[in-house]
Amino acid sequence: MADSVVLDPVDLHILRLLQNDARTTYRELAAEVGVAPSTCLDRVARLRRSGVILGHRLRLDPARIGRGLEALLSVQVRPHRRELIGPFVERIRALPESRALFHLTGPDDYLVHVAVADTADLQRLVLDEFTSQREVARVETRLIFQQWECGPLLPPAATAPGRTEESE
C-alpha cells in the first residue's frame, strides 16, 4: 500500500476543484482557493510529484461513439495462477471494449466494465474474447442501465461526517 500524503485544506480545495473540472486554469484555481497563482502552480506540481494527482483524462460518451450498451462481466478464472493472470489481464486491457478491470476477492476473480455497440456485439465479445479462453471458467453478464459520477475522492479525515468544506 502506498504511503499517504498529508494534505492541508488548500490542497483539498484544489483537489475538489480539479476533480470537478480538470481544465480549470491555475489563475481560476488560485482565485477560488485564495492563494497566488504561483503558489497554486507549486501546490499542483507537488501533488503530481507525490503521486496524488495521477493524470488527466478525457471522458467520452460511449453512446455517441457507437458503444451505447455497457455491461459488467464477472469472470472466474481457473486455475487462478499467477502465470495465467498476467497474460489474461493484458489481453482484457487491450480490448477496445474494455473500460475498467478489477481483480476481486470472492467467487469471481475479475469484474470487467465493457462498452459495446449492441447485444450482438456483447455476445461476440463474451464468446470470442472471454469464454473461448481456456482459463476462463465462467462469465456472468450484467447490463448497465444507467450510471452516475460520484463526488470528488478525498482522504478519510476530509470526508468525515460533520465536516464541511467551510470547516477546513
C-alpha positions as CSV (number, residue, x, y, z in Angstrom):
1,M,0.0,0.0,0.0
2,A,1.3,3.4,-0.9
3,D,2.2,5.9,1.8
4,S,-0.5,8.6,2.4
5,V,0.4,12.2,1.7
6,V,-0.6,14.9,4.2
7,L,-3.0,17.3,2.6
8,D,-3.9,20.7,4.1
9,P,-7.3,22.5,3.5
10,V,-5.8,24.4,0.5
11,D,-4.7,21.1,-1.2
12,L,-8.1,19.6,-0.5
13,H,-9.9,22.5,-2.1
14,I,-7.6,22.4,-5.1
15,L,-8.3,18.6,-5.5
16,R,-12.0,19.2,-5.2
17,L,-12.0,21.8,-7.9
18,L,-9.7,19.9,-10.3
19,Q,-11.8,16.7,-9.9
20,N,-14.9,18.7,-10.9
21,D,-13.1,20.3,-13.9
22,A,-9.5,19.3,-14.7
23,R,-9.4,22.2,-17.3
24,T,-9.6,24.8,-14.6
25,T,-6.7,27.3,-15.1
26,Y,-4.2,28.0,-12.4
27,R,-5.4,31.6,-12.2
28,E,-9.0,30.4,-11.7
29,L,-7.9,27.8,-9.1
30,A,-5.8,30.4,-7.2
31,A,-8.7,32.9,-7.1
32,E,-11.1,30.3,-5.9
33,V,-8.8,28.9,-3.3
34,G,-7.4,32.3,-2.2
35,V,-3.7,31.9,-3.0
36,A,-1.3,33.4,-5.5
37,P,-1.3,31.7,-9.0
38,S,2.4,30.8,-8.4
39,T,1.6,29.1,-5.1
40,C,-1.3,27.2,-6.8
41,L,1.1,26.1,-9.5
42,D,3.6,24.9,-6.9
43,R,1.0,23.0,-5.0
44,V,-0.4,21.3,-8.0
45,A,3.1,20.3,-9.1
46,R,3.8,18.9,-5.6
47,L,0.5,16.9,-5.8
48,R,1.7,15.5,-9.1
49,R,5.2,14.6,-7.9
50,S,3.8,13.0,-4.8
51,G,1.5,10.8,-6.9
52,V,-1.7,12.2,-5.5
53,I,-2.7,13.5,-9.0
54,L,-2.1,10.7,-11.4
55,G,-3.1,12.5,-14.6
56,H,-5.9,14.0,-16.6
57,R,-8.3,12.1,-18.7
58,L,-10.8,12.9,-21.4
59,R,-14.2,11.3,-20.8
60,L,-16.3,10.3,-23.9
61,D,-19.9,9.5,-24.1
62,P,-19.8,5.8,-25.2
63,A,-23.2,6.0,-27.0
64,R,-22.0,8.9,-29.1
65,I,-19.2,6.9,-30.5
66,G,-21.2,3.8,-31.3
67,R,-20.9,1.9,-28.0
68,G,-24.3,2.5,-26.5
69,L,-24.5,-0.7,-24.5
70,E,-22.4,-1.1,-21.3
71,A,-22.1,-4.2,-19.2
72,L,-20.3,-5.6,-16.2
73,L,-18.8,-9.0,-16.8
74,S,-18.0,-11.2,-13.7
75,V,-15.2,-13.5,-14.7
76,Q,-14.0,-16.6,-12.9
77,V,-10.5,-17.8,-14.0
78,R,-9.5,-21.4,-13.3
79,P,-6.9,-22.3,-12.3
80,H,-6.3,-18.9,-10.7
81,R,-2.5,-19.0,-11.0
82,R,0.0,-16.1,-11.4
83,E,1.3,-17.4,-14.8
84,L,-2.2,-17.2,-16.3
85,I,-3.2,-13.9,-14.6
86,G,-0.6,-11.6,-16.3
87,P,-1.5,-12.6,-19.9
88,F,-5.2,-12.6,-19.1
89,V,-5.1,-9.1,-17.6
90,E,-3.1,-7.7,-20.5
91,R,-5.4,-9.3,-23.1
92,I,-8.5,-7.9,-21.5
93,R,-6.9,-4.4,-21.0
94,A,-6.0,-4.4,-24.7
95,L,-9.6,-5.0,-25.9
96,P,-11.1,-1.8,-27.3
97,E,-14.4,-2.6,-25.5
98,S,-12.8,-2.7,-22.0
99,R,-13.4,0.4,-19.9
100,A,-12.2,-0.9,-16.5
101,L,-10.8,-4.1,-15.0
102,F,-10.9,-5.1,-11.3
103,H,-9.3,-8.0,-9.6
104,L,-11.6,-9.2,-6.8
105,T,-11.9,-11.5,-3.8
106,G,-14.9,-13.9,-3.6
107,P,-16.3,-16.3,-6.1
108,D,-15.5,-14.1,-9.1
109,D,-11.9,-13.2,-9.9
110,Y,-12.5,-10.2,-12.2
111,L,-15.1,-7.6,-12.9
112,V,-14.8,-6.1,-16.4
113,H,-16.7,-2.9,-17.4
114,V,-17.2,-3.0,-21.2
115,A,-18.9,-0.8,-23.7
116,V,-20.2,-2.4,-27.0
117,A,-22.4,-1.4,-29.9
118,D,-25.4,-3.7,-29.1
119,T,-26.3,-7.1,-27.7
120,A,-24.9,-9.0,-30.7
121,D,-21.6,-7.2,-30.1
122,L,-21.7,-8.1,-26.4
123,Q,-22.4,-11.8,-27.3
124,R,-19.5,-11.8,-29.7
125,L,-17.2,-10.2,-27.1
126,V,-18.2,-12.7,-24.4
127,L,-17.9,-15.8,-26.7
128,D,-14.8,-14.8,-28.7
129,E,-12.7,-12.9,-26.1
130,F,-13.7,-14.4,-22.8
131,T,-15.3,-17.9,-22.8
132,S,-13.1,-19.1,-25.7
133,Q,-10.1,-18.7,-23.4
134,R,-9.0,-21.9,-21.7
135,E,-8.5,-20.3,-18.3
136,V,-12.0,-18.6,-18.2
137,A,-14.3,-21.0,-16.3
138,R,-17.4,-18.7,-16.2
139,V,-18.6,-15.3,-17.3
140,E,-21.7,-13.7,-15.9
141,T,-23.1,-10.6,-17.7
142,R,-25.0,-7.7,-16.1
143,L,-26.2,-4.8,-18.3
144,I,-25.8,-1.3,-17.1
145,F,-29.0,0.7,-17.5
146,Q,-27.6,4.0,-16.1
147,Q,-24.6,5.2,-14.1
148,W,-23.7,8.3,-12.1
149,E,-20.5,10.0,-11.3
150,C,-19.9,10.5,-7.6
151,G,-18.3,13.3,-5.6
152,P,-14.6,14.0,-5.5
153,L,-12.3,11.5,-3.9
154,L,-10.8,12.9,-0.7
155,P,-8.8,11.4,2.2
156,P,-11.0,9.9,5.0
157,A,-10.3,12.7,7.5
158,A,-11.6,15.3,5.0
159,T,-14.8,13.4,4.4
160,A,-15.7,12.5,8.0
161,P,-19.3,13.1,8.9
162,G,-20.0,16.6,10.2
163,R,-17.0,18.1,8.3
164,T,-17.9,20.6,5.7
165,E,-15.7,22.5,3.2
166,E,-16.2,25.7,5.2
167,S,-14.8,24.0,8.4
168,E,-11.5,23.2,6.7
